[in-house]
Amino acid sequence: MDPQNVDPDSSNQSQSACKQRINPKNNKKSSARGELSVTKKIYSLAKRKFEFTRGLQFTITAQIISVIAISFSIGNTLLYRTASERLLDQTYQRYNDHINIYVNSIERWEKNIRNTMHALSENPSIRSLDPEIISIALKPYFKLSPNRVWRLFDESGKLLLSSNVEEMNIHNRKIIELRLNQKDGYLNALEGQFNLGVDFIRFGTRIEGCLAAHQPILPKPSIELEVNKVRPIGVLRFCLPLSKMAADSGISGFTEFNMDNKNNFVSKKASSQLKAANHLEMHRGDYSGQIFYIVTQKGNLIFPTATAKSFDHITLLPPRKLINSTWGRITEKILGQYSPDKFKKLSLNDNNFYAISKKTSLGFSAIGIIDEQTVFNPLNKILKRLLTLQVTILLIISIVSYLACSQLTKPLRVVIEKINNLSNLDLSDESDEPSSKNWILEINQVTDSIAKLSRAMDSFTRYLPTEVVRNLLNTNRRAVLGGSNQEIAIMFTDVADFTKYSETLPAKELLKHLNDYFNELTKCVKVESGTIDKYIGDSLMVLWGAPVELAHPCQCACNAALAISAASKKLANQWKAKGIRIHFDTRIGIHYGNAIVGNVGSINRFNFTVVGDSVNYASRIEGVNKNFGSEVIVSNSVLTQLSKEGTLNKFCFKLLDAIRVKGKNEAAKVYELVDHTFHVDPQIKVQVEIWNRVMNIAIEQSSSQGLKQWEIESSAYKNEPFMQKLRQAVLATADRDGALNIL
C-alpha cells in the first residue's frame, strides 16, 4: 500500500488521539442514564446535594448534638414534672391560706355587722322612730361607713330616714316604699329575723348590686308582753354596694382576675379597657389571673374584690337564672367536687383552671379560682430561659464539635485520597519522607500502613505494566492464568552495536547509561499510551491495544517510534556535551496483528505478556534495519491499520522491500517510517513518492519493469544521489525471487 501525502495536521491532535480508549460500556451507560425517569433524576440530584450529611464530620456532630438534645429533653421533662408538682402544691398552700383569711375576714365582718345592727336596734333613739332623733343617733355611723346607704322603715313600710338625702324627696321615697314589700329581707325582718342578702341599689339611672342587711327594731320589752309575740315596730336597713364591699370588709388586698383577650373581634382599645378594668369575662376566651368570690346560702354570687361593673349583672341574677350561666355552671362544678385538701382542675372553653372552695359556719361558701397559665407562668419563664441557655449551649457545642471533627476528618480525607490514588495507581505524590503525625493514634497507624502499601504498590508496578495492574483494579478481578486473541500493535527496539559497549565499558557505568536511555524511551511510550511488556537486555518490547483497547493503536505506535528516535539523538548529544563517548542508535520495528494476550506461567507465579507469530514478526522486522540501514521499519499491516484509523496521511513511509521471514511462505512489504508528514521537506516528500512508485513496480511486477519506471522517473532527477540508490535497490530485487528472506 502506498501512503498518501496530504497537508499536515498538528502533532497535538495526533497525540490526543492516542488518549482515546475504547470502552464499549460507555454507550450502554449513556443510554441507561438517558432512560432514567424524572423521579430518579430528582432523587439522584437530591442525594448528591445532601451527600455531606453522610460524612463523618456531620454524622459525629449530629450524634453528639442528638445525645445532648435528648438528654436535655429528658431532663427538662423530669424537671418540669417535678417542679410543676411542687409549684402546684405550693400554690395550693398559698391559696388555701388566702381563702382561709378571706373566710375569716368575711365571718368577722358579718359578725360585726350583726352586733352593730343589734345594738342599734336596742338604742332608745332608734326605737323612738323619730327621724330627727334617729338622724342624730346614726350620724356617727354615717361617717364611719360612708359606703353604706342607711334606711329606717316603720312597720307599715314608710321610709323614715335615709343617709342618701336624694332618696327623701317624695318621688324617690315613694318608689323605695313601693318596692320594699317585694324585698324578702324586709319581710323576714318584720318576722323578727336579722338577715343579709343580695339586693340592688340605684344611682340615678344605673343599678348596682349591693349587700343588704335587715335588722328588726323591737319595742322596749315589758312584763306584760311575751317576747315571741312581739312584733317589730320598724326595720333598720343598710345597703352596701358590692364594689365597696372589699374596702368595707378589709379584704381589698386580694388580687383580681385579669383578662388577656386575643380574639380578633375585640379591638385593641376595647382590650386595653378590659385590662384596665381588671375583670373577668369567662364567656370570652383567654384568661389569666385569679379571683375570689362568695356563694350565699340562697345561691347568689358575690364578687367582693371585683370592682368592675361588669360583675353586677352576675350578682343581680337570681339563683334560678344563675344556674344557666357560665358562672353558675362552674360554681356548681366546684362545689360538687368539694375537696378541701387539693386543687380541683376545671376546663372551660379549652382553658384550664384550678379552684379551691371552703364552706363557712355561716352557711356561705368561699371560692378561689386561678388559671393554669398564672400558676405555671413563673415556671414557664424559667423553662424558657433554660431552653434558651440550652439552645445556646447546643449551638456552641455544635460549632466546637464540627471544628473538632474537622481535625479528625482532615487526615481521613488525606487517607481516602491516598487510597483512591492507590486504586488508580497514581503514585506521583508518594515520597520516602515520613508523613506528618496526627494526634489520633489510629489515624497514624492507618497512614503508616497506607504508606507501606503505597511503597509496595510502587515497587510492584515497576515490575509489571501499570496498565495491567490498573485494569485488574478497575475490573475488580483477580489475575488468573489464560488469555485471549487480540489485534494489537507491537514494537521492538534495539541498540545498534550494543555489544561493543558491553565489552569495553565497566558494567556499573554501562548499566547507568542504559537505565538513563530506557528512562527516556519509557517516557515516550507512556505519552503515547503504550504498555511496556518487558525490557530484554538493550531492547524494549511495547504493546498498544492491550491490556487496554485504544482507538488508534498504530498511530500511537508510530508517534512513539518517532519520539524515541528523537529522544535517542537528544540523549546522545547530551552525553557528548558531557564528554561521554557513547551513542545509542535505536532501531525500531513495528507490526500490527493478532496475538494471544494474557497471563503465562504457573499457578504460583506468572507474567503478563503476548505470544504468537505477530510478536516474532515484529522482532524480526526490527532486525531488518541492519539490512537497509534504517531506524524505524513498519510492516505492511501497520499501513493497512493506519488507513482504517484514518491517520495514514499523518506519516511519511518509504517502501524498502518485500521480505519473507523464516517459517512463512508469503512475502510482505516493509516500510521505513521517515517522519510525520508535516515535518518532511517537500523535496524529500517528492523523492519518497518516486521511490515508492518505482519499488512498488519492481516488487509486484519485476526488476526489469522497475528499471523502466526508474528511467521514466529519472528524467528530471537523473543526477540526484537518491536515484542511484533507488536503481541499486531495484537491481537488488533481481538477485532473488521477489522477496528478501529473513532468518
C-alpha positions in Angstrom: 0.0 0.0 0.0 1.4 3.4 -0.9 1.0 6.1 1.7 -0.7 9.3 0.6 0.8 12.6 1.4 -1.8 15.2 2.4 -1.5 18.6 4.2 -0.3 18.1 7.8 -2.3 18.2 11.0 -1.0 19.4 14.3 1.1 17.0 16.4 -1.1 17.8 19.4 -4.1 16.3 17.6 -2.1 13.2 16.9 -1.1 12.7 20.5 -4.6 13.4 21.8 -6.0 10.7 19.5 -3.9 8.2 21.4 -5.6 9.1 24.6 -8.9 7.9 23.3 -9.6 4.4 24.8 -12.3 2.1 23.5 -14.9 1.3 26.2 -18.0 -0.4 24.8 -19.8 0.0 28.1 -19.9 3.8 27.8 -22.7 3.7 25.2 -24.7 1.4 27.3 -24.3 3.6 30.4 -25.2 6.7 28.4 -28.3 5.2 27.1 -29.2 3.9 30.6 -28.8 7.4 32.0 -30.9 8.8 29.3 -33.7 6.4 30.2 -33.8 7.5 33.9 -37.2 8.8 34.9 -37.6 12.3 36.2 -38.2 10.9 39.7 -34.8 9.1 39.7 -33.0 12.2 38.4 -34.5 14.3 41.2 -33.6 11.6 43.7 -30.1 11.4 42.3 -29.7 15.2 42.4 -31.0 15.4 46.0 -28.8 12.5 47.0 -25.7 14.4 45.7 -26.8 17.6 47.2 -27.2 16.1 50.7 -24.3 13.8 50.4 -22.5 15.8 53.1 -24.9 14.5 55.7 -23.4 11.1 55.3 -19.9 12.5 56.0 -18.1 11.6 59.2 -17.8 15.2 60.3 -21.6 15.8 60.1 -22.5 12.4 61.4 -20.4 12.7 64.6 -21.6 16.2 65.2 -25.2 15.3 64.7 -24.9 12.3 67.0 -23.3 14.4 69.7 -26.0 17.1 69.4 -28.7 14.4 69.3 -27.5 12.8 72.5 -27.2 16.1 74.3 -30.6 17.3 73.0 -32.2 14.0 74.1 -30.6 14.4 77.5 -31.8 17.9 77.7 -35.3 16.9 76.7 -35.5 14.1 79.2 -34.0 16.3 81.9 -36.4 19.1 81.1 -39.4 16.8 81.2 -38.4 15.3 84.5 -37.5 18.7 85.9 -40.7 20.3 84.7 -42.9 17.5 86.0 -41.2 17.6 89.4 -41.2 21.4 89.6 -44.8 21.7 88.4 -45.9 19.2 91.1 -44.1 21.2 93.7 -45.3 24.5 92.3 -48.9 23.3 92.2 -48.6 22.1 95.8 -47.1 25.4 96.9 -49.7 27.4 95.1 -52.4 25.3 96.7 -51.0 26.0 100.2 -50.7 29.7 99.4 -54.3 29.9 98.0 -55.6 27.8 100.8 -54.1 30.4 103.2 -55.7 33.1 101.1 -59.1 31.5 101.2 -58.9 31.0 105.0 -58.0 34.6 105.5 -60.8 35.5 103.1 -63.3 33.5 105.0 -62.2 34.6 108.4 -62.3 38.2 107.4 -65.9 37.8 106.0 -67.0 35.9 109.1 -65.6 38.6 111.4 -67.1 41.3 109.3 -70.5 39.6 109.2 -70.4 39.1 113.0 -69.5 42.8 113.5 -72.5 43.8 111.3 -74.9 41.6 113.4 -73.6 43.0 116.6 -73.7 46.6 115.3 -77.2 46.3 113.9 -78.5 44.5 117.1 -77.0 47.2 119.3 -78.5 50.0 117.2 -82.0 48.3 117.2 -82.0 48.5 121.0 -81.0 52.1 121.1 -83.9 54.2 122.5 -83.3 56.8 119.9 -83.8 54.3 117.2 -86.9 52.9 118.9 -88.4 56.3 119.1 -88.8 56.2 115.3 -88.3 60.0 115.3 -86.4 60.9 112.2 -84.6 63.8 113.8 -83.6 61.9 116.9 -82.6 58.8 114.8 -80.5 61.1 112.5 -78.6 62.3 115.4 -78.0 58.8 116.7 -76.9 57.4 113.3 -74.8 60.3 112.2 -71.5 58.8 113.6 -72.3 55.6 111.7 -72.9 57.6 108.5 -69.4 59.0 108.8 -67.7 55.7 109.8 -69.3 53.7 107.0 -69.8 56.2 104.1 -70.2 53.4 101.6 -73.3 52.1 103.3 -76.7 53.6 102.4 -78.7 53.5 105.7 -82.5 53.5 105.8 -85.1 53.2 108.5 -88.6 52.0 107.9 -91.6 51.8 110.3 -93.7 48.7 110.5 -96.0 50.0 107.7 -93.1 50.3 105.3 -92.8 54.1 105.5 -89.3 55.4 104.9 -88.5 57.5 107.9 -84.8 58.2 107.3 -82.1 57.6 104.6 -78.4 58.5 104.7 -78.8 59.4 101.0 -80.6 62.8 101.1 -81.9 62.4 97.5 -83.9 59.4 98.5 -86.0 61.5 100.9 -87.7 63.5 98.2 -91.3 62.5 97.6 -90.8 60.8 94.2 -87.8 58.6 95.2 -89.3 57.8 98.6 -92.5 56.5 97.1 -90.6 54.3 94.7 -88.5 52.8 97.5 -91.6 52.2 99.7 -93.4 50.5 96.8 -90.5 48.1 96.1 -90.0 47.4 99.8 -92.8 44.9 100.1 -91.1 42.8 97.4 -87.9 42.5 99.4 -87.5 39.1 101.1 -85.1 40.7 103.6 -87.5 43.3 104.7 -90.3 40.8 105.1 -88.1 38.4 107.1 -87.1 41.3 109.3 -90.8 42.1 110.1 -90.9 38.5 111.3 -88.2 39.4 113.8 -85.2 37.8 111.8 -81.9 39.5 111.1 -80.7 38.7 107.6 -78.1 39.5 104.9 -78.9 39.2 101.3 -78.1 40.5 97.8 -80.1 43.4 96.6 -79.6 46.3 94.2 -79.3 50.0 94.6 -79.9 52.7 92.1 -77.5 55.5 91.4 -79.5 57.7 89.1 -80.1 55.5 86.0 -77.5 53.0 87.0 -78.3 49.9 89.0 -75.6 48.3 91.1 -75.6 45.1 93.2 -75.4 45.6 96.9 -75.3 43.6 100.2 -78.4 44.4 102.1 -78.6 43.9 106.0 -82.1 44.0 107.7 -82.4 44.4 111.4 -85.8 44.3 113.1 -86.5 47.1 115.7 -88.4 45.7 118.6 -90.3 47.8 121.1 -89.0 48.2 124.6 -89.7 44.9 126.3 -92.3 44.8 129.2 -93.5 42.3 131.6 -97.0 42.2 130.0 -95.6 41.3 126.5 -94.3 37.9 125.6 -91.0 38.1 123.7 -92.1 35.6 121.0 -95.3 37.5 120.3 -93.6 41.0 120.0 -93.9 42.4 116.5 -91.2 44.7 115.3 -92.1 48.4 115.2 -89.7 49.1 112.4 -86.7 47.8 110.3 -83.2 49.3 110.2 -81.5 48.5 106.9 -78.3 49.4 105.1 -77.3 48.6 101.5 -73.5 48.3 100.8 -72.6 48.4 97.1 -70.7 45.2 96.2 -68.0 47.3 94.6 -67.3 48.8 98.1 -67.6 45.5 100.0 -63.9 44.7 99.8 -62.9 48.0 101.2 -65.7 47.9 103.9 -64.8 44.3 104.9 -61.0 44.8 104.8 -60.3 42.3 102.0 -59.4 44.7 99.3 -55.8 43.4 99.1 -56.8 40.2 97.3 -55.7 40.1 93.6 -58.4 40.1 91.0 -58.6 38.2 87.7 -57.0 39.8 84.6 -58.0 39.1 81.1 -55.7 39.0 78.1 -58.2 38.6 75.3 -56.6 37.7 71.9 -59.8 37.3 69.9 -59.8 39.1 66.6 -63.3 40.6 67.1 -62.1 42.6 70.2 -60.5 45.9 69.2 -57.2 47.0 70.8 -59.0 49.8 72.5 -61.6 47.5 74.0 -58.9 45.0 75.0 -56.9 47.7 76.8 -60.1 48.9 78.6 -60.8 45.4 79.7 -57.3 45.0 81.1 -57.6 48.3 82.8 -61.0 47.3 84.3 -59.2 44.3 85.9 -62.2 42.0 85.5 -63.1 38.5 84.2 -65.4 37.6 81.3 -65.4 33.9 81.4 -67.5 33.5 78.3 -65.0 35.3 76.1 -62.0 33.1 75.9 -58.5 33.9 77.1 -58.0 34.4 80.8 -55.1 34.9 83.2 -55.1 35.7 86.9 -57.1 34.8 89.9 -60.4 35.7 91.6 -62.2 35.1 94.9 -66.0 35.2 95.4 -68.7 34.1 97.7 -71.7 31.9 97.2 -74.6 32.8 99.5 -77.0 30.3 101.1 -79.6 31.2 98.5 -77.1 30.7 95.7 -76.3 34.3 94.8 -72.7 35.1 93.8 -70.9 38.0 95.3 -67.5 39.3 94.0 -66.2 41.5 96.8 -62.8 42.1 95.1 -64.2 42.6 91.6 -64.5 46.4 91.3 -65.6 46.3 87.7 -69.2 47.0 87.0 -69.4 44.0 84.6 -69.9 41.7 87.6 -73.1 43.4 88.7 -75.3 41.5 86.2 -73.9 38.3 87.6 -74.5 39.3 91.2 -78.1 40.5 90.4 -79.0 37.3 88.7 -81.4 35.2 90.8 -80.3 31.6 91.6 -82.8 30.1 89.1 -81.2 32.1 86.2 -77.7 31.9 87.5 -77.7 28.1 87.0 -77.8 28.5 83.2 -74.9 31.0 83.2 -71.2 30.1 82.8 -70.5 31.3 86.4 -73.4 29.2 87.7 -72.2 26.0 85.9 -68.6 26.5 87.0 -69.7 27.2 90.6 -71.8 24.1 90.6 -68.9 22.0 89.4 -66.6 23.4 92.0 -69.0 22.9 94.9 -69.9 19.4 93.5 -66.2 18.4 93.6 -65.5 19.7 97.0 -62.1 18.6 98.1 -60.5 20.5 101.0 -57.0 19.1 100.5 -56.2 19.9 96.9 -57.0 21.9 93.9 -59.9 21.0 91.6 -58.9 21.2 88.0 -61.6 22.5 85.7 -61.7 23.1 81.9 -63.7 26.0 80.4 -63.6 26.9 76.7 -60.4 24.9 76.3 -58.8 26.8 79.2 -57.8 25.0 82.3 -58.4 26.4 85.8 -57.6 25.4 89.4 -60.2 26.0 92.0 -60.3 25.8 95.8 -63.5 26.2 97.9 -64.3 26.4 101.6 -67.6 26.2 103.4 -68.1 28.5 106.4 -70.0 28.2 109.6 -72.4 30.9 108.5 -73.6 28.7 105.6 -71.9 30.5 102.7 -69.0 29.2 100.6 -65.9 31.0 99.6 -64.3 30.1 96.2 -60.9 30.9 94.7 -60.1 30.3 91.0 -56.7 30.6 89.3 -56.0 29.8 85.7 -53.3 27.4 84.7 -51.2 30.0 82.9 -50.9 32.1 86.1 -49.9 29.0 88.1 -47.2 27.9 85.7 -46.2 31.2 84.2 -43.1 31.6 86.6 -42.1 28.1 85.8 -42.6 28.6 82.1 -40.4 31.7 82.2 -37.7 29.8 83.9 -38.0 27.0 81.4 -37.8 29.4 78.5 -34.7 30.9 79.9 -33.3 27.4 80.5 -34.2 26.4 76.9 -32.5 29.5 75.6 -29.4 28.6 77.6 -29.6 25.0 76.4 -30.0 26.0 72.7 -27.0 28.4 73.1 -25.0 25.5 74.6 -26.1 23.2 71.8 -25.1 25.8 69.2 -21.7 26.3 70.9 -21.2 22.5 71.2 -22.2 22.1 67.5 -19.6 24.6 66.4 -16.9 23.2 68.7 -17.8 19.6 67.7 -17.9 20.4 64.0 -14.5 22.1 64.3 -13.1 19.3 66.4 -14.4 16.7 63.9 -12.7 18.6 61.1 -9.4 17.8 62.8 -10.4 14.2 62.5 -11.8 14.3 59.0 -8.9 16.3 57.5 -6.4 13.5 58.0 -9.1 11.0 57.0 -9.6 12.8 53.7 -5.9 12.7 53.1 -6.0 8.9 53.8 -9.0 8.5 51.5 -7.2 10.5 48.8 -4.2 8.3 49.1 -6.3 5.2 48.9 -8.1 6.5 45.8 -4.7 7.3 44.3 -3.5 3.8 45.1 -6.7 2.3 43.5 -5.8 4.3 40.4 -2.1 3.5 40.7 -1.4 7.2 40.9 1.8 7.2 42.9 3.1 10.5 41.8 2.7 12.2 45.2 4.5 9.4 47.1 7.8 10.2 48.7 10.2 8.4 51.0 9.9 11.2 53.6 7.9 10.3 56.7 4.3 11.7 56.8 3.3 14.2 59.4 1.9 12.7 62.6 -1.7 13.2 63.8 -2.8 13.4 67.3 -5.1 10.4 66.8 -3.2 7.1 67.2 -5.5 5.1 64.9 -5.1 7.6 62.0 -1.3 7.4 62.4 -1.5 3.6 62.2 -3.7 3.8 59.1 -1.4 6.4 57.5 1.7 4.3 58.1 0.0 1.2 56.7 -1.0 3.1 53.6 2.5 4.4 53.2 3.9 0.9 53.3 1.2 -0.3 50.9 2.0 2.6 48.6 5.7 1.8 48.6 4.9 -1.8 47.9 2.5 -0.9 45.1 5.1 1.5 43.6 7.7 -1.3 43.6 5.1 -3.8 42.3 4.2 -1.6 39.3 7.8 -1.2 38.4 8.0 -5.0 37.7 4.6 -5.2 36.0 2.9 -2.9 33.4 0.9 -0.3 35.2 -1.9 -0.7 32.8 -2.2 -4.4 33.7 -2.5 -3.7 37.4 -4.9 -0.8 36.9 -7.1 -2.9 34.7 -7.3 -5.6 37.4 -8.2 -2.9 40.0 -10.8 -1.3 37.8 -12.5 -4.5 36.9 -12.2 -5.8 40.5 -10.9 -9.2 39.3 -8.0 -11.4 40.4 -5.2 -12.3 38.0 -5.6 -15.8 36.6 -3.8 -17.8 34.0 -5.0 -17.6 30.5 -5.5 -15.1 27.7 -7.4 -14.1 24.6 -6.7 -13.3 20.9 -6.5 -9.5 20.3 -5.4 -7.2 17.5 -2.5 -5.2 18.8 0.4 -3.1 17.7 3.8 -4.5 18.8 7.1 -2.6 18.9 10.6 -3.9 19.4 13.6 -1.6 19.9 17.3 -2.4 19.9 20.6 -0.5 20.3 22.9 -0.8 17.3 26.3 -2.2 18.1 25.5 -2.6 21.8 28.0 -5.5 22.1 30.8 -3.0 21.5 29.8 -1.0 24.6 29.2 -4.1 26.8 32.7 -5.3 26.0 34.5 -2.0 26.6 32.6 -0.2 29.4 32.5 -1.2 33.1 29.3 -2.9 34.0 28.2 -0.2 36.5 28.8 2.6 34.1 27.1 0.8 31.2 24.1 -0.1 33.4 23.8 3.6 34.5 23.7 4.8 30.9 21.4 2.0 29.8 18.9 3.0 32.6 19.1 6.6 31.5 18.4 5.5 28.0 15.4 3.3 29.0 14.1 6.1 31.1 13.9 8.4 28.1 12.3 5.7 26.0 9.7 4.9 28.7 8.6 8.5 28.8 8.0 8.5 25.1 6.0 5.2 25.3 3.9 6.5 28.3 3.0 9.7 26.5 1.6 7.6 23.6 -0.4 5.3 26.0 1.9 2.3 25.3 2.3 -0.7 27.6 5.9 -1.8 28.2 5.7 -5.6 28.2 9.4 -6.2 29.2 12.9 -5.0 29.0 15.1 -7.5 27.1 18.8 -6.6 27.5 19.2 -3.4 25.5 15.8 -4.0 23.8 12.3 -2.8 24.7 9.0 -4.6 23.9 5.9 -2.4 23.8 2.2 -3.0 23.2 -0.7 -0.8 22.0 -4.2 -2.1 22.4 -3.6 -4.5 25.3 -4.4 -4.7 28.1 -6.4 -1.5 27.4 -8.0 -1.2 24.0 -7.1 2.0 22.0 -8.9 3.7 19.2 -5.7 4.4 17.2 -3.1 1.8 18.3 -0.9 2.1 15.2 -0.9 5.9 15.2 0.2 5.8 18.8 3.0 3.3 17.9 4.3 5.4 15.1 4.2 8.6 17.2 6.1 6.8 19.9 8.7 5.4 17.4 9.5 8.9 16.1 9.6 10.3 19.6 12.0 7.5 20.7 14.3 8.2 17.7 14.4 11.9 18.5 15.0 11.2 22.3 17.9 8.9 21.5 19.6 11.5 19.4 19.0 14.2 22.1 20.4 11.9 24.8 23.5 11.1 22.7 24.1 14.9 22.2 23.8 15.4 26.0 26.3 12.7 26.6 28.6 14.1 24.0 28.4 17.5 25.7 29.5 15.9 28.9 32.4 14.1 27.3 30.7 10.7 27.4 31.7 8.7 24.3 28.5 6.7 24.0 26.0 6.9 21.2 23.0 4.6 21.4 21.4 4.4 17.9 18.0 2.9 18.3 16.5 0.6 15.8 12.7 0.0 15.9 10.4 -2.5 14.3 6.5 -2.2 14.4 4.0 -4.8 13.4 0.2 -4.9 13.8 -1.5 -8.3 14.0 -3.3 -10.9 16.1 -1.6 -12.2 19.2 -2.5 -14.1 22.4 -2.7 -11.6 25.3 -2.8 -12.8 28.8 -1.0 -14.4 31.8 1.6 -17.1 31.2 3.3 -19.1 33.8 2.5 -21.4 36.7 -0.3 -21.2 39.3 2.0 -19.6 41.9 3.8 -17.1 39.6 3.1 -15.9 36.1 3.7 -12.9 33.8 1.5 -10.7 31.7 2.8 -11.0 28.1 1.8 -11.6 24.4 2.8 -14.6 22.4 2.3 -15.6 18.8 3.6 -15.1 15.2 2.9 -11.3 15.3 5.4 -11.0 18.2 8.0 -12.9 16.3 7.4 -10.9 13.2 7.7 -7.6 15.0 11.1 -8.8 16.4 12.3 -10.0 13.0 11.5 -6.8 11.2 13.3 -4.8 13.9 16.4 -6.7 12.9 15.8 -5.9 9.2 17.0 -2.3 9.9 20.5 -3.7 9.6 19.9 -4.7 6.0 18.6 -1.4 4.9 20.5 1.0 7.3 17.2 2.4 8.5 16.0 3.4 12.0 12.2 2.6 12.1 10.7 -0.2 10.0 7.0 -1.0 10.0 5.1 -3.8 8.4 2.5 -3.5 5.6 -0.2 -4.4 8.2 0.6 -1.2 10.1 -0.2 0.9 7.0 -3.4 -1.1 6.5 -4.5 -0.3 10.0 -3.5 3.3 9.8 -5.7 3.6 6.7 -8.6 2.1 8.7 -7.9 4.6 11.5 -7.9 7.4 9.0 -4.4 8.5 10.1 -2.2 7.2 7.3 -1.8 10.7 5.8 -0.2 11.8 9.0 3.0 9.9 8.3 5.6 9.6 5.5 6.6 6.0 4.7 9.3 4.8 2.3 8.9 1.3 0.8 12.0 -0.7 1.4 11.3 -4.2 0.0 9.3 -7.3 0.4 10.6 -9.8 3.0 9.9 -13.4 3.9 10.6 -14.4 7.4 11.6 -18.0 8.4 8.6 -20.2 8.6 6.4 -18.0 6.3 5.7 -18.7 2.7 4.3 -15.4 1.8 6.4 -12.3 1.5 5.2 -8.9 2.8 6.3 -5.4 2.2 8.1 -3.4 4.8 8.4 0.4 5.0 10.7 2.9 6.7 8.9 5.4 8.8 10.5 8.7 7.7 8.7 11.2 9.9 5.5 13.0 10.4 4.2 14.2 7.1 4.2 17.9 8.2 7.9 17.6 9.2 9.1 16.3 5.9 10.7 18.7 3.4 8.6 19.0 0.2 11.5 18.0 -1.9 12.2 14.9 0.2 8.5 14.1 0.0 8.6 14.1 -3.8 11.7 11.8 -3.7 9.8 9.4 -1.4 6.9 9.3 -3.7 9.2 8.5 -6.7 10.9 5.8 -4.6 7.7 4.2 -3.6 6.3 4.1 -7.2 9.5 2.5 -8.6 10.0 0.0 -5.8 6.3 -1.0 -5.8 6.5 -1.9 -9.6 9.8 -3.7 -9.0 8.4 -5.8 -6.2 4.9 -6.5 -7.6 6.0 -7.0 -11.3 9.7 -7.5 -11.9 13.0 -5.7 -11.5 13.1 -5.0 -15.3 9.8 -3.2 -15.1 11.1 -1.4 -12.1 14.1 -0.2 -14.1 11.9 1.0 -16.9 9.9 3.0 -14.4 13.2 4.3 -13.0 14.2 5.5 -16.4 10.9 7.4 -16.7 11.2 9.0 -13.2 15.0 9.8 -13.6 14.4 12.2 -16.5 14.1 15.0 -14.0 16.2 13.7 -11.2 18.8 11.6 -13.1 21.8 13.1 -11.3 20.3 13.0 -7.8 22.1 10.6 -5.4 18.8 9.1 -4.2 18.1 8.0 -7.8 21.3 6.0 -7.8 20.4 4.4 -4.5 16.9 3.6 -6.0 18.5 1.9 -9.0 20.7 -0.2 -6.7 17.6 -1.2 -4.7 15.7 -2.2 -7.9 18.7 -4.2 -9.1 18.9 -5.9 -5.7 15.4 -7.4 -6.3 16.7 -9.1 -9.5 19.1 -11.3 -7.5 16.2 -13.1 -5.6 12.8 -14.5 -6.3 10.8 -11.3 -5.5 11.4 -11.2 -1.7 14.2 -10.8 0.8 14.5 -13.9 3.1 15.0 -13.1 6.8 16.3 -15.9 9.0 
